Amino acid sequence: MRILVIFVILLFVPFANATQLAFIGDESLKELPGSGILEDPYVLENLIINASNITGILVKNTTAYLLIRNLTIIGNNKRPGIILENVKNVRIEDVQVIRCSYGIRIVNSENITIVNSIFKGNLYCYWKSEFAGDADCKGGAIFADYSTNLYIINNSFVPHSYLFSNIYGVYLVMVENSIVYGNRFVSSIKCYPSAAFGGYCKGTAIYLDRSNNNELTRNTIYLPSSGGMEYAAEVYGMYISGHNNTIYLNNFYGEQKPSQPSEGIGFFYLYHTGENIFHSPKVIYRFGNETFEGFLGNYWATYNGSDENGDGLIEWPFKVDKYPLVLPSENYEIIKLAEESKTSTTPLNNLTNSPTTPSFPQENGEFKYFFPILAVLAILIILWRWK
């Protein structure tokens, strides 16, 4: 009987789900494979984590290099998938975060990279007054505040179902010197009962609140359709509040529909306040089979106009964009900075079609089953002593 029990444990331990993993301080990371340096980061990988009632992963007060990859975190819209608090040097890649209150929550942190990951249906809703039928919804896929040097690159933000979407894709509060690049946002919206309006819709793909000196490039945003609904709404492709943010080569799809022309509510491509730039520095770029020199703005699907000289730019500005694109941004290849722009403070890496981002060396996975084997050995010792 004892042999049978051990066999069953050996069979299932490698596939056991984690419920919560907490790492407080660099010392706690030493239980992971790796040495915590750039060339050999600590590695947490290959897990399915249940975040239904507790946070999936908490990392706090660390500075060692940590790589989190190949994880799936599944919740029920109650708790965050991952919390990074007062940390540096964390890279998250190839993860899926599904139906958590916040997919990834970042607080007072620096040098954080999130790349090639998928976020589905991350938000939480609650009744402000159930008797009056008054609800509210918050949360989102990636929420960061008081942080710097974030790199959010090549991720997908999509609904889990009609009821569960990422109400906010990337939400940055007091964040500086960060890059949001090459991400895809689909239907960042949630509609819910409202005592004042009967129903209310809100959501934003990229939301910057008092955030400065950030770069938003080559993101594709599908603005949700109002579907003929008569609800009040504050739904945006981008909401920009801050200064010296640079926004260019983004694609805005869908039709923007204000509730009333005189009101700042409705379904909009963009809301912005502050002094921001909606085009690239002057660059040499390739469009079609020709090379041009100039500035590149963004693509707005519902804005049409003439391109007199074939340089890929519509002749007339669109709202804040002085150089709107005639085609989606994937049709434009930046070759280099123009001569007069070489004194620009924008690094050349940030202008290319595939920006260089902080990365850690790839591990060969030799420690993949280290912890399951350790758990089995512990169980064997217990069973032996039980004899």
BALOBA-1460 file (C-alpha; in Angstrom, 3 decimals):
// residues 387
<rec num="1" residu="m" x="0.000" y="0.000" z="0.000"/>
<rec num="2" residu="r" x="2.841" y="2.363" z="0.892"/>
<rec num="3" residu="i" x="4.499" y="1.729" z="-2.499"/>
<rec num="4" residu="l" x="1.219" y="2.553" z="-4.252"/>
<rec num="5" residu="v" x="0.888" y="5.843" z="-2.342"/>
<rec num="6" residu="i" x="4.440" y="6.838" z="-3.251"/>
<rec num="7" residu="f" x="3.816" y="5.960" z="-6.907"/>
<rec num="8" residu="v" x="0.711" y="8.158" z="-7.012"/>
<rec num="9" residu="i" x="2.629" y="11.062" z="-5.426"/>
<rec num="10" residu="l" x="5.469" y="10.712" z="-7.922"/>
<rec num="11" residu="l" x="2.955" y="10.681" z="-10.752"/>
<rec num="12" residu="f" x="1.160" y="13.882" z="-9.811"/>
<rec num="13" residu="v" x="3.658" y="16.132" z="-8.000"/>
<rec num="14" residu="p" x="5.175" y="17.697" z="-11.175"/>
<rec num="15" residu="f" x="1.686" y="18.873" z="-12.194"/>
<rec num="16" residu="a" x="0.543" y="20.165" z="-8.809"/>
<rec num="17" residu="n" x="-0.860" y="23.698" z="-8.852"/>
<rec num="18" residu="a" x="0.604" y="26.384" z="-6.633"/>
<rec num="19" residu="t" x="-1.813" y="28.443" z="-4.586"/>
<rec num="20" residu="q" x="0.414" y="31.381" z="-3.602"/>
<rec num="21" residu="l" x="4.113" y="32.089" z="-3.872"/>
<rec num="22" residu="a" x="5.565" y="34.887" z="-1.737"/>
<rec num="23" residu="f" x="9.122" y="36.206" z="-1.936"/>
<rec num="24" residu="i" x="10.013" y="38.920" z="0.586"/>
<rec num="25" residu="g" x="13.584" y="40.171" z="0.294"/>
<rec num="26" residu="d" x="16.463" y="38.847" z="-1.796"/>
<rec num="27" residu="e" x="17.172" y="36.070" z="0.691"/>
<rec num="28" residu="s" x="13.831" y="34.433" z="-0.080"/>
<rec num="29" residu="l" x="14.702" y="34.159" z="-3.780"/>
<rec num="30" residu="k" x="17.633" y="31.858" z="-3.031"/>
<rec num="31" residu="e" x="15.301" y="28.867" z="-2.970"/>
<rec num="32" residu="l" x="14.925" y="29.320" z="-6.743"/>
<rec num="33" residu="p" x="17.467" y="28.130" z="-9.315"/>
<rec num="34" residu="g" x="19.919" y="30.807" z="-10.422"/>
<rec num="35" residu="s" x="22.214" y="33.242" z="-8.646"/>
<rec num="36" residu="g" x="20.283" y="36.518" z="-8.984"/>
<rec num="37" residu="i" x="22.679" y="38.337" z="-11.306"/>
<rec num="38" residu="l" x="21.964" y="39.646" z="-14.805"/>
<rec num="39" residu="e" x="23.732" y="36.732" z="-16.499"/>
<rec num="40" residu="d" x="22.128" y="34.125" z="-14.221"/>
<rec num="41" residu="p" x="18.831" y="35.394" z="-12.760"/>
<rec num="42" residu="y" x="16.684" y="33.496" z="-10.321"/>
<rec num="43" residu="v" x="14.028" y="31.649" z="-12.346"/>
<rec num="44" residu="l" x="10.409" y="30.897" z="-11.504"/>
<rec num="45" residu="e" x="8.767" y="28.933" z="-14.316"/>
<rec num="46" residu="n" x="6.402" y="26.246" z="-15.606"/>
<rec num="47" residu="l" x="3.528" y="26.530" z="-13.133"/>
<rec num="48" residu="i" x="-0.250" y="26.760" z="-13.194"/>
<rec num="49" residu="i" x="-1.305" y="28.980" z="-10.304"/>
<rec num="50" residu="n" x="-4.751" y="29.199" z="-8.739"/>
<rec num="51" residu="a" x="-5.411" y="32.819" z="-7.738"/>
<rec num="52" residu="s" x="-9.113" y="32.429" z="-6.981"/>
<rec num="53" residu="n" x="-9.010" y="33.678" z="-3.393"/>
<rec num="54" residu="i" x="-5.420" y="34.783" z="-2.779"/>
<rec num="55" residu="t" x="-2.746" y="36.582" z="-4.761"/>
<rec num="56" residu="g" x="-0.923" y="34.260" z="-7.131"/>
<rec num="57" residu="i" x="2.632" y="35.626" z="-6.767"/>
<rec num="58" residu="l" x="3.949" y="38.318" z="-4.423"/>
<rec num="59" residu="v" x="7.478" y="39.708" z="-4.814"/>
<rec num="60" residu="k" x="8.451" y="42.460" z="-2.367"/>
<rec num="61" residu="n" x="11.606" y="44.343" z="-1.370"/>
<rec num="62" residu="t" x="13.981" y="42.636" z="-3.814"/>
<rec num="63" residu="t" x="16.758" y="43.920" z="-6.058"/>
<rec num="64" residu="a" x="18.197" y="40.636" z="-7.367"/>
<rec num="65" residu="y" x="17.469" y="39.723" z="-10.985"/>
<rec num="66" residu="l" x="14.360" y="37.553" z="-11.260"/>
<rec num="67" residu="l" x="12.890" y="35.905" z="-14.368"/>
<rec num="68" residu="i" x="9.254" y="34.751" z="-14.229"/>
<rec num="69" residu="r" x="8.193" y="32.804" z="-17.310"/>
<rec num="70" residu="n" x="5.879" y="30.180" z="-18.777"/>
<rec num="71" residu="l" x="3.184" y="30.536" z="-16.120"/>
<rec num="72" residu="t" x="-0.591" y="30.475" z="-16.233"/>
<rec num="73" residu="i" x="-2.423" y="32.288" z="-13.441"/>
<rec num="74" residu="i" x="-6.189" y="31.814" z="-13.194"/>
<rec num="75" residu="g" x="-8.497" y="33.649" z="-10.795"/>
<rec num="76" residu="n" x="-12.144" y="34.574" z="-10.406"/>
<rec num="77" residu="n" x="-11.820" y="38.373" z="-10.488"/>
<rec num="78" residu="k" x="-11.140" y="38.734" z="-6.760"/>
<rec num="79" residu="r" x="-7.368" y="38.876" z="-6.262"/>
<rec num="80" residu="p" x="-4.289" y="40.042" z="-8.243"/>
<rec num="81" residu="g" x="-2.337" y="37.556" z="-10.303"/>
<rec num="82" residu="i" x="1.110" y="39.044" z="-9.578"/>
<rec num="83" residu="i" x="2.125" y="41.843" z="-7.195"/>
<rec num="84" residu="l" x="5.552" y="43.492" z="-7.496"/>
<rec num="85" residu="e" x="6.136" y="45.920" z="-4.628"/>
<rec num="86" residu="n" x="9.342" y="47.869" z="-4.085"/>
<rec num="87" residu="v" x="11.342" y="45.642" z="-6.414"/>
<rec num="88" residu="k" x="13.930" y="46.036" z="-9.164"/>
<rec num="89" residu="n" x="15.139" y="43.913" z="-12.054"/>
<rec num="90" residu="v" x="12.178" y="41.622" z="-12.714"/>
<rec num="91" residu="r" x="11.379" y="40.218" z="-16.156"/>
<rec num="92" residu="i" x="8.032" y="38.534" z="-16.850"/>
<rec num="93" residu="e" x="7.653" y="36.702" z="-20.145"/>
<rec num="94" residu="d" x="5.296" y="34.204" z="-21.773"/>
<rec num="95" residu="v" x="2.722" y="34.228" z="-18.992"/>
<rec num="96" residu="q" x="-1.059" y="34.106" z="-19.151"/>
<rec num="97" residu="v" x="-3.096" y="35.936" z="-16.526"/>
<rec num="98" residu="i" x="-6.801" y="35.148" z="-16.684"/>
<rec num="99" residu="r" x="-9.661" y="36.690" z="-14.705"/>
<rec num="100" residu="c" x="-7.738" y="38.288" z="-11.848"/>
<rec num="101" residu="s" x="-8.672" y="41.628" z="-10.273"/>
<rec num="102" residu="y" x="-5.340" y="42.988" z="-11.474"/>
<rec num="103" residu="g" x="-3.269" y="40.903" z="-13.846"/>
<rec num="104" residu="i" x="0.002" y="42.432" z="-12.643"/>
<rec num="105" residu="r" x="0.113" y="45.113" z="-9.933"/>
<rec num="106" residu="i" x="3.363" y="47.121" z="-9.759"/>
<rec num="107" residu="v" x="4.093" y="49.506" z="-6.877"/>
<rec num="108" residu="n" x="7.183" y="51.676" z="-6.346"/>
<rec num="109" residu="s" x="9.359" y="49.536" z="-8.582"/>
<rec num="110" residu="e" x="12.048" y="49.957" z="-11.221"/>
<rec num="111" residu="n" x="13.389" y="48.118" z="-14.262"/>
<rec num="112" residu="i" x="10.409" y="45.813" z="-14.812"/>
<rec num="113" residu="t" x="9.899" y="44.089" z="-18.174"/>
<rec num="114" residu="i" x="6.643" y="42.411" z="-19.230"/>
<rec num="115" residu="v" x="6.871" y="40.797" z="-22.647"/>
<rec num="116" residu="n" x="5.054" y="38.294" z="-24.900"/>
<rec num="117" residu="s" x="2.275" y="37.675" z="-22.399"/>
<rec num="118" residu="i" x="-1.522" y="37.365" z="-22.611"/>
<rec num="119" residu="f" x="-4.057" y="39.052" z="-20.340"/>
<rec num="120" residu="k" x="-7.709" y="37.986" z="-20.409"/>
<rec num="121" residu="g" x="-10.655" y="39.415" z="-18.504"/>
<rec num="122" residu="n" x="-8.841" y="41.090" z="-15.602"/>
<rec num="123" residu="l" x="-11.087" y="43.386" z="-13.512"/>
<rec num="124" residu="y" x="-13.260" y="43.340" z="-10.419"/>
<rec num="125" residu="c" x="-16.759" y="44.716" z="-9.875"/>
<rec num="126" residu="y" x="-18.699" y="45.456" z="-6.717"/>
<rec num="127" residu="w" x="-21.991" y="46.959" z="-5.570"/>
<rec num="128" residu="k" x="-21.721" y="50.502" z="-4.244"/>
<rec num="129" residu="s" x="-25.375" y="50.229" z="-3.317"/>
<rec num="130" residu="e" x="-27.014" y="46.931" z="-4.130"/>
<rec num="131" residu="f" x="-30.422" y="48.220" z="-3.093"/>
<rec num="132" residu="a" x="-30.173" y="51.036" z="-5.644"/>
<rec num="133" residu="g" x="-28.606" y="48.776" z="-8.263"/>
<rec num="134" residu="d" x="-25.460" y="50.910" z="-8.328"/>
<rec num="135" residu="a" x="-22.218" y="49.113" z="-9.227"/>
<rec num="136" residu="d" x="-18.641" y="50.034" z="-10.096"/>
<rec num="137" residu="c" x="-15.759" y="48.191" z="-11.731"/>
<rec num="138" residu="k" x="-11.998" y="48.680" z="-11.366"/>
<rec num="139" residu="g" x="-8.793" y="46.715" z="-11.793"/>
<rec num="140" residu="g" x="-7.248" y="45.800" z="-15.128"/>
<rec num="141" residu="a" x="-4.443" y="43.886" z="-16.798"/>
<rec num="142" residu="i" x="-1.309" y="45.869" z="-15.823"/>
<rec num="143" residu="f" x="-1.584" y="48.567" z="-13.151"/>
<rec num="144" residu="a" x="1.530" y="50.440" z="-12.019"/>
<rec num="145" residu="d" x="2.104" y="53.442" z="-9.791"/>
<rec num="146" residu="y" x="5.138" y="55.386" z="-8.569"/>
<rec num="147" residu="s" x="7.462" y="53.336" z="-10.786"/>
<rec num="148" residu="t" x="10.137" y="53.978" z="-13.413"/>
<rec num="149" residu="n" x="11.752" y="52.164" z="-16.321"/>
<rec num="150" residu="l" x="8.913" y="49.809" z="-17.167"/>
<rec num="151" residu="y" x="9.050" y="47.937" z="-20.483"/>
<rec num="152" residu="i" x="5.654" y="46.600" z="-21.582"/>
<rec num="153" residu="i" x="6.245" y="44.990" z="-24.954"/>
<rec num="154" residu="n" x="4.445" y="42.698" z="-27.420"/>
<rec num="155" residu="n" x="1.616" y="41.615" z="-25.123"/>
<rec num="156" residu="s" x="-2.022" y="40.822" z="-25.947"/>
<rec num="157" residu="f" x="-4.937" y="42.237" z="-23.955"/>
<rec num="158" residu="v" x="-8.164" y="40.465" z="-24.911"/>
<rec num="159" residu="p" x="-11.557" y="39.672" z="-23.359"/>
<rec num="160" residu="h" x="-12.115" y="36.356" z="-21.625"/>
<rec num="161" residu="s" x="-15.796" y="36.497" z="-22.546"/>
<rec num="162" residu="y" x="-18.546" y="39.045" z="-23.091"/>
<rec num="163" residu="l" x="-18.815" y="39.568" z="-19.326"/>
<rec num="164" residu="f" x="-15.103" y="39.618" z="-18.516"/>
<rec num="165" residu="s" x="-12.730" y="41.973" z="-20.321"/>
<rec num="166" residu="n" x="-9.650" y="43.911" z="-19.256"/>
<rec num="167" residu="i" x="-11.387" y="47.105" z="-18.167"/>
<rec num="168" residu="y" x="-7.973" y="48.787" z="-18.398"/>
<rec num="169" residu="g" x="-5.115" y="47.380" z="-20.436"/>
<rec num="170" residu="v" x="-2.093" y="49.336" z="-19.172"/>
<rec num="171" residu="y" x="-2.807" y="51.838" z="-16.376"/>
<rec num="172" residu="l" x="0.154" y="53.949" z="-15.232"/>
<rec num="173" residu="v" x="-0.008" y="56.391" z="-12.306"/>
<rec num="174" residu="m" x="3.018" y="58.622" z="-11.616"/>
<rec num="175" residu="v" x="5.171" y="56.460" z="-13.889"/>
<rec num="176" residu="e" x="8.183" y="57.850" z="-15.742"/>
<rec num="177" residu="n" x="10.760" y="56.853" z="-18.371"/>
<rec num="178" residu="s" x="8.876" y="53.793" z="-19.563"/>
<rec num="179" residu="i" x="8.043" y="52.167" z="-22.908"/>
<rec num="180" residu="v" x="4.733" y="50.654" z="-24.012"/>
<rec num="181" residu="y" x="5.487" y="49.063" z="-27.384"/>
<rec num="182" residu="g" x="3.920" y="46.646" z="-29.850"/>
<rec num="183" residu="n" x="0.938" y="45.618" z="-27.729"/>
<rec num="184" residu="r" x="-2.511" y="44.605" z="-28.977"/>
<rec num="185" residu="f" x="-5.625" y="45.775" z="-27.122"/>
<rec num="186" residu="v" x="-9.104" y="44.427" z="-27.878"/>
<rec num="187" residu="s" x="-12.290" y="45.741" z="-26.222"/>
<rec num="188" residu="s" x="-11.014" y="47.380" z="-23.042"/>
<rec num="189" residu="i" x="-14.486" y="48.086" z="-21.663"/>
<rec num="190" residu="k" x="-16.967" y="47.098" z="-18.973"/>
<rec num="191" residu="c" x="-20.632" y="48.108" z="-18.763"/>
<rec num="192" residu="y" x="-22.534" y="47.798" z="-15.494"/>
<rec num="193" residu="p" x="-25.674" y="49.083" z="-13.700"/>
<rec num="194" residu="s" x="-25.665" y="52.702" z="-12.573"/>
<rec num="195" residu="a" x="-28.256" y="54.392" z="-10.387"/>
<rec num="196" residu="a" x="-27.566" y="57.764" z="-12.013"/>
<rec num="197" residu="f" x="-27.476" y="56.675" z="-15.664"/>
<rec num="198" residu="g" x="-29.268" y="53.335" z="-15.745"/>
<rec num="199" residu="g" x="-26.079" y="51.874" z="-17.137"/>
<rec num="200" residu="y" x="-22.482" y="53.010" z="-17.457"/>
<rec num="201" residu="c" x="-19.514" y="51.922" z="-19.567"/>
<rec num="202" residu="k" x="-15.858" y="52.701" z="-18.960"/>
<rec num="203" residu="g" x="-12.471" y="51.418" z="-19.984"/>
<rec num="204" residu="t" x="-9.201" y="52.418" z="-21.638"/>
<rec num="205" residu="a" x="-6.512" y="50.478" z="-23.486"/>
<rec num="206" residu="i" x="-3.629" y="52.708" z="-22.286"/>
<rec num="207" residu="y" x="-4.232" y="55.114" z="-19.390"/>
<rec num="208" residu="l" x="-1.553" y="57.536" z="-18.181"/>
<rec num="209" residu="d" x="-2.327" y="59.464" z="-15.005"/>
<rec num="210" residu="r" x="0.207" y="62.186" z="-14.078"/>
<rec num="211" residu="s" x="2.871" y="60.183" z="-15.884"/>
<rec num="212" residu="n" x="5.759" y="61.849" z="-17.720"/>
<rec num="213" residu="n" x="8.522" y="61.070" z="-20.228"/>
<rec num="214" residu="n" x="7.039" y="57.814" z="-21.503"/>
<rec num="215" residu="e" x="6.967" y="56.427" z="-25.035"/>
<rec num="216" residu="l" x="3.896" y="54.724" z="-26.533"/>
<rec num="217" residu="t" x="4.671" y="53.262" z="-29.958"/>
<rec num="218" residu="r" x="3.401" y="50.643" z="-32.403"/>
<rec num="219" residu="n" x="0.461" y="49.626" z="-30.248"/>
<rec num="220" residu="t" x="-2.761" y="48.479" z="-31.933"/>
<rec num="221" residu="i" x="-5.995" y="49.472" z="-30.233"/>
<rec num="222" residu="y" x="-9.455" y="48.253" z="-31.181"/>
<rec num="223" residu="l" x="-11.880" y="50.753" z="-29.695"/>
<rec num="224" residu="p" x="-14.986" y="48.870" z="-28.507"/>
<rec num="225" residu="s" x="-18.205" y="49.404" z="-30.396"/>
<rec num="226" residu="s" x="-21.026" y="51.148" z="-28.571"/>
<rec num="227" residu="g" x="-23.388" y="48.649" z="-30.168"/>
<rec num="228" residu="g" x="-26.134" y="51.249" z="-30.174"/>
<rec num="229" residu="m" x="-26.211" y="51.342" z="-26.365"/>
<rec num="230" residu="e" x="-27.634" y="54.420" z="-24.698"/>
<rec num="231" residu="y" x="-25.470" y="54.150" z="-21.595"/>
<rec num="232" residu="a" x="-23.258" y="57.008" z="-20.509"/>
<rec num="233" residu="a" x="-19.653" y="56.151" z="-21.230"/>
<rec num="234" residu="e" x="-16.038" y="57.082" z="-20.650"/>
<rec num="235" residu="v" x="-14.271" y="54.736" z="-23.037"/>
<rec num="236" residu="y" x="-10.954" y="55.677" z="-24.648"/>
<rec num="237" residu="g" x="-8.270" y="54.140" z="-26.791"/>
<rec num="238" residu="m" x="-5.728" y="56.225" z="-24.873"/>
<rec num="239" residu="y" x="-6.128" y="58.559" z="-21.919"/>
<rec num="240" residu="i" x="-3.028" y="60.708" z="-21.521"/>
<rec num="241" residu="s" x="-2.509" y="62.946" z="-18.491"/>
<rec num="242" residu="g" x="1.066" y="64.110" z="-18.086"/>
<rec num="243" residu="h" x="3.927" y="65.839" z="-19.872"/>
<rec num="244" residu="n" x="6.613" y="64.953" z="-22.409"/>
<rec num="245" residu="n" x="5.023" y="61.658" z="-23.381"/>
<rec num="246" residu="t" x="5.698" y="60.622" z="-26.990"/>
<rec num="247" residu="i" x="2.932" y="58.842" z="-28.893"/>
<rec num="248" residu="y" x="3.479" y="57.676" z="-32.476"/>
<rec num="249" residu="l" x="3.080" y="54.776" z="-34.921"/>
<rec num="250" residu="n" x="0.035" y="53.502" z="-33.030"/>
<rec num="251" residu="n" x="-3.067" y="52.148" z="-34.783"/>
<rec num="252" residu="f" x="-6.537" y="53.198" z="-33.620"/>
<rec num="253" residu="y" x="-9.385" y="51.084" z="-35.004"/>
<rec num="254" residu="g" x="-13.115" y="51.373" z="-34.417"/>
<rec num="255" residu="e" x="-15.456" y="54.343" z="-34.621"/>
<rec num="256" residu="q" x="-15.333" y="57.046" z="-31.986"/>
<rec num="257" residu="k" x="-18.809" y="58.193" z="-30.933"/>
<rec num="258" residu="p" x="-19.309" y="60.964" z="-28.380"/>
<rec num="259" residu="s" x="-22.529" y="60.802" z="-26.419"/>
<rec num="260" residu="q" x="-23.000" y="64.493" z="-27.109"/>
<rec num="261" residu="p" x="-20.588" y="66.678" z="-29.075"/>
<rec num="262" residu="s" x="-20.327" y="69.165" z="-26.204"/>
<rec num="263" residu="e" x="-19.568" y="66.546" z="-23.553"/>
<rec num="264" residu="g" x="-16.330" y="64.772" z="-22.803"/>
<rec num="265" residu="i" x="-17.978" y="61.392" z="-22.486"/>
<rec num="266" residu="g" x="-18.491" y="58.709" z="-25.075"/>
<rec num="267" residu="f" x="-16.292" y="56.370" z="-27.111"/>
<rec num="268" residu="f" x="-13.128" y="58.231" z="-28.099"/>
<rec num="269" residu="y" x="-9.798" y="57.357" z="-29.674"/>
<rec num="270" residu="l" x="-8.028" y="59.741" z="-27.362"/>
<rec num="271" residu="y" x="-8.307" y="62.058" z="-24.396"/>
<rec num="272" residu="h" x="-5.261" y="64.047" z="-23.434"/>
<rec num="273" residu="t" x="-4.172" y="66.888" z="-21.194"/>
<rec num="274" residu="g" x="-0.692" y="68.295" z="-20.733"/>
<rec num="275" residu="e" x="2.157" y="68.930" z="-23.149"/>
<rec num="276" residu="n" x="2.730" y="65.734" z="-25.109"/>
<rec num="277" residu="i" x="4.080" y="64.865" z="-28.556"/>
<rec num="278" residu="f" x="2.021" y="62.853" z="-31.031"/>
<rec num="279" residu="h" x="4.702" y="62.161" z="-33.618"/>
<rec num="280" residu="s" x="8.211" y="60.759" z="-33.881"/>
<rec num="281" residu="p" x="11.398" y="62.817" z="-34.019"/>
<rec num="282" residu="k" x="12.453" y="63.590" z="-37.575"/>
<rec num="283" residu="v" x="13.517" y="60.285" z="-39.109"/>
<rec num="284" residu="i" x="14.514" y="58.602" z="-42.329"/>
<rec num="285" residu="y" x="11.821" y="56.024" z="-43.059"/>
<rec num="286" residu="r" x="10.730" y="53.628" z="-45.766"/>
<rec num="287" residu="f" x="7.152" y="53.661" z="-47.080"/>
<rec num="288" residu="g" x="6.258" y="51.459" z="-50.014"/>
<rec num="289" residu="n" x="9.329" y="51.203" z="-52.183"/>
<rec num="290" residu="e" x="10.632" y="54.682" z="-51.425"/>
<rec num="291" residu="t" x="12.595" y="56.406" z="-48.683"/>
<rec num="292" residu="f" x="11.455" y="59.663" z="-47.073"/>
<rec num="293" residu="e" x="12.537" y="62.077" z="-44.390"/>
<rec num="294" residu="g" x="10.014" y="63.513" z="-41.948"/>
<rec num="295" residu="f" x="7.843" y="62.984" z="-38.889"/>
<rec num="296" residu="l" x="5.501" y="60.029" z="-38.343"/>
<rec num="297" residu="g" x="2.254" y="60.270" z="-36.415"/>
<rec num="298" residu="n" x="-0.438" y="57.657" z="-35.783"/>
<rec num="299" residu="y" x="-3.051" y="55.791" z="-37.822"/>
<rec num="300" residu="w" x="-6.705" y="56.697" z="-37.128"/>
<rec num="301" residu="a" x="-9.028" y="54.290" z="-38.938"/>
<rec num="302" residu="t" x="-11.933" y="56.705" z="-39.407"/>
<rec num="303" residu="y" x="-9.825" y="59.623" z="-40.610"/>
<rec num="304" residu="n" x="-9.340" y="59.742" z="-44.347"/>
<rec num="305" residu="g" x="-7.505" y="62.280" z="-46.436"/>
<rec num="306" residu="s" x="-5.265" y="62.757" z="-49.419"/>
<rec num="307" residu="d" x="-1.568" y="61.930" z="-49.615"/>
<rec num="308" residu="e" x="-0.394" y="64.318" z="-52.289"/>
<rec num="309" residu="n" x="3.292" y="63.410" z="-52.447"/>
<rec num="310" residu="g" x="3.095" y="59.693" z="-51.613"/>
<rec num="311" residu="d" x="5.057" y="59.969" z="-48.366"/>
<rec num="312" residu="g" x="2.406" y="58.037" z="-46.414"/>
<rec num="313" residu="l" x="1.094" y="61.057" z="-44.509"/>
<rec num="314" residu="i" x="-2.338" y="62.677" z="-44.741"/>
<rec num="315" residu="e" x="-1.957" y="66.333" z="-45.633"/>
<rec num="316" residu="w" x="-4.213" y="67.696" z="-42.877"/>
<rec num="317" residu="p" x="-3.764" y="67.137" z="-39.114"/>
<rec num="318" residu="f" x="-6.163" y="64.974" z="-37.116"/>
<rec num="319" residu="k" x="-6.888" y="66.519" z="-33.723"/>
<rec num="320" residu="v" x="-3.509" y="66.610" z="-31.907"/>
<rec num="321" residu="d" x="-1.715" y="64.552" z="-34.556"/>
<rec num="322" residu="k" x="0.081" y="66.792" z="-37.070"/>
<rec num="323" residu="y" x="1.279" y="63.861" z="-39.192"/>
<rec num="324" residu="p" x="-1.514" y="61.252" z="-39.377"/>
<rec num="325" residu="l" x="-0.663" y="58.106" z="-41.321"/>
<rec num="326" residu="v" x="-2.533" y="57.131" z="-44.453"/>
<rec num="327" residu="l" x="-2.012" y="53.400" z="-43.713"/>
<rec num="328" residu="p" x="-1.509" y="51.340" z="-40.525"/>
<rec num="329" residu="s" x="1.893" y="51.708" z="-38.888"/>
<rec num="330" residu="e" x="3.232" y="48.318" z="-40.006"/>
<rec num="331" residu="n" x="3.660" y="49.894" z="-43.463"/>
<rec num="332" residu="y" x="6.345" y="52.266" z="-42.158"/>
<rec num="333" residu="e" x="9.918" y="51.218" z="-41.403"/>
<rec num="334" residu="i" x="12.150" y="53.633" z="-39.538"/>
<rec num="335" residu="i" x="15.698" y="53.450" z="-40.853"/>
<rec num="336" residu="k" x="17.443" y="56.009" z="-38.660"/>
<rec num="337" residu="l" x="17.215" y="59.459" z="-37.112"/>
<rec num="338" residu="a" x="17.521" y="62.402" z="-39.471"/>
<rec num="339" residu="e" x="20.712" y="64.417" z="-39.045"/>
<rec num="340" residu="e" x="19.064" y="67.339" z="-37.224"/>
<rec num="341" residu="s" x="17.378" y="64.939" z="-34.782"/>
<rec num="342" residu="k" x="20.543" y="63.205" z="-33.619"/>
<rec num="343" residu="t" x="20.763" y="65.483" z="-30.614"/>
<rec num="344" residu="s" x="17.337" y="64.240" z="-29.531"/>
<rec num="345" residu="t" x="17.127" y="62.707" z="-26.067"/>
<rec num="346" residu="t" x="15.131" y="59.796" z="-27.515"/>
<rec num="347" residu="p" x="17.442" y="56.741" z="-27.806"/>
<rec num="348" residu="l" x="17.702" y="55.274" z="-31.298"/>
<rec num="349" residu="n" x="16.744" y="51.861" z="-29.916"/>
<rec num="350" residu="n" x="13.330" y="53.269" z="-29.037"/>
<rec num="351" residu="l" x="12.721" y="54.311" z="-32.650"/>
<rec num="352" residu="t" x="13.444" y="51.039" z="-34.365"/>
<rec num="353" residu="n" x="10.859" y="48.471" z="-35.336"/>
<rec num="354" residu="s" x="12.067" y="46.034" z="-32.660"/>
<rec num="355" residu="p" x="13.336" y="47.954" z="-29.628"/>
<rec num="356" residu="t" x="16.132" y="46.574" z="-27.510"/>
<rec num="357" residu="t" x="14.787" y="45.786" z="-24.047"/>
<rec num="358" residu="p" x="16.346" y="44.421" z="-20.883"/>
<rec num="359" residu="s" x="16.542" y="40.652" z="-21.172"/>
<rec num="360" residu="f" x="17.989" y="37.816" z="-19.177"/>
<rec num="361" residu="p" x="19.846" y="34.826" z="-20.573"/>
<rec num="362" residu="q" x="17.629" y="31.819" z="-21.280"/>
<rec num="363" residu="e" x="17.991" y="28.940" z="-18.864"/>
<rec num="364" residu="n" x="18.237" y="25.340" z="-20.054"/>
<rec num="365" residu="g" x="15.595" y="24.169" z="-17.587"/>
<rec num="366" residu="e" x="17.862" y="21.730" z="-15.733"/>
<rec num="367" residu="f" x="16.180" y="22.665" z="-12.433"/>
<rec num="368" residu="k" x="12.655" y="22.303" z="-13.784"/>
<rec num="369" residu="y" x="11.746" y="19.435" z="-11.474"/>
<rec num="370" residu="f" x="14.004" y="20.312" z="-8.564"/>
<rec num="371" residu="f" x="11.193" y="21.335" z="-6.210"/>
<rec num="372" residu="p" x="8.832" y="18.454" z="-7.096"/>
<rec num="373" residu="i" x="11.664" y="15.985" z="-6.446"/>
<rec num="374" residu="l" x="12.462" y="17.721" z="-3.164"/>
<rec num="375" residu="a" x="8.799" y="17.449" z="-2.158"/>
<rec num="376" residu="v" x="8.765" y="13.739" z="-3.000"/>
<rec num="377" residu="l" x="11.890" y="13.137" z="-0.914"/>
<rec num="378" residu="a" x="10.281" y="14.902" z="2.049"/>
<rec num="379" residu="i" x="7.167" y="12.744" z="1.724"/>
<rec num="380" residu="l" x="9.292" y="9.592" z="1.486"/>
<rec num="381" residu="i" x="11.073" y="10.516" z="4.724"/>
<rec num="382" residu="i" x="7.754" y="11.134" z="6.486"/>
<rec num="383" residu="l" x="6.331" y="7.823" z="5.288"/>
<rec num="384" residu="w" x="9.496" y="5.964" z="6.290"/>
<rec num="385" residu="r" x="9.425" y="7.416" z="9.800"/>
<rec num="386" residu="w" x="5.705" y="6.650" z="9.998"/>
<rec num="387" residu="k" x="6.576" y="3.010" z="9.541"/>
